[in-house]
Amino acid sequence: MADALLLISLCAVAATATAAVLVRDPVRQALVLSVLGLALAVLFTVLQAPDVALSQLAVGSALTPLLILLSVRKARRRGRREEDGR
């Protein structure tokens, strides 16, 4: 049973990591990155590392995608201002 959970979580991590690389829109990349963080947290839990899983859950699936979304938003606003200023 534990081997099946490990195999499923590894496949989920591989699939979401591949999706994160293939997606071109930065907003969608941030969302896929959040799902990747959740998949990694599940993998770490299956591997009996709950402290690492909690850290991954906080940083990898919440904080990092949020910072990416805020950065994309600010860059798009700055681009609009430069176009309007010309």
Wavefront OBJ file of the C-alpha trace (Angstrom):
o trace
v 0.000 0.000 0.000
v 2.806 2.410 0.858
v 4.534 1.673 -2.436
v 1.340 2.479 -4.330
v 0.993 5.819 -2.532
v 4.611 6.620 -3.278
v 4.195 5.772 -6.944
v 1.004 7.836 -7.249
v 2.566 10.860 -5.553
v 5.704 10.608 -7.693
v 3.575 10.503 -10.846
v 1.587 13.506 -9.636
v 4.797 15.470 -9.011
v 6.185 14.520 -12.422
v 2.950 15.467 -14.196
v 2.574 18.832 -12.482
v 6.253 19.697 -12.935
v 5.945 18.945 -16.640
v 2.805 21.054 -16.838
v 4.574 23.948 -15.105
v 7.302 23.862 -17.737
v 4.925 23.601 -20.693
v 2.514 26.377 -19.692
v 3.521 29.743 -21.194
v 1.170 32.212 -19.471
v 2.772 33.476 -16.212
v -0.534 33.536 -14.347
v -1.282 29.936 -15.261
v 2.306 29.000 -14.420
v 1.802 30.365 -10.923
v -1.356 28.319 -10.498
v 0.333 25.147 -11.748
v 3.254 25.906 -9.447
v 0.817 26.019 -6.552
v -0.538 22.591 -7.496
v 3.056 21.347 -7.781
v 3.678 22.576 -4.248
v 0.678 20.612 -3.028
v 1.847 17.488 -4.840
v 5.306 17.838 -3.307
v 3.776 18.282 0.140
v 1.856 15.037 -0.345
v 5.044 13.309 -1.511
v 6.954 14.507 1.546
v 4.129 13.296 3.773
v 4.227 9.868 2.144
v 7.994 9.818 2.671
v 7.342 10.503 6.399
v 8.771 14.012 6.452
v 5.869 16.045 7.864
v 8.019 19.041 8.828
v 9.294 19.389 5.262
v 5.756 18.872 3.978
v 4.429 21.733 6.106
v 7.220 24.016 4.934
v 6.543 23.080 1.316
v 2.842 23.665 1.821
v 3.429 27.154 3.183
v 6.182 28.289 0.852
v 5.767 26.226 -2.298
v 2.029 26.246 -2.665
v 1.102 29.588 -1.115
v 3.882 32.154 -0.823
v 5.849 31.629 -4.045
v 2.818 31.625 -6.404
v 1.469 34.696 -4.612
v 4.733 36.571 -5.130
v 4.786 35.563 -8.796
v 1.210 36.771 -9.307
v 1.970 40.096 -7.618
v 5.097 40.550 -9.735
v 3.240 39.816 -12.965
v 0.510 42.246 -11.974
v 3.003 45.005 -11.241
v 4.927 44.394 -14.475
v 1.720 44.553 -16.515
v 0.703 47.805 -14.813
v 4.119 49.313 -15.476
v 3.893 48.261 -19.129
v 0.510 49.932 -19.494
v 1.810 53.158 -17.932
v 4.756 53.258 -20.335
v 2.447 52.749 -23.313
v 0.116 55.523 -22.115
v 3.022 57.892 -21.467
v 4.344 57.800 -25.010
l 1 2 3 4 5 6 7 8 9 10 11 12 13 14 15 16 17 18 19 20 21 22 23 24 25 26 27 28 29 30 31 32 33 34 35 36 37 38 39 40 41 42 43 44 45 46 47 48 49 50 51 52 53 54 55 56 57 58 59 60 61 62 63 64 65 66 67 68 69 70 71 72 73 74 75 76 77 78 79 80 81 82 83 84 85 86
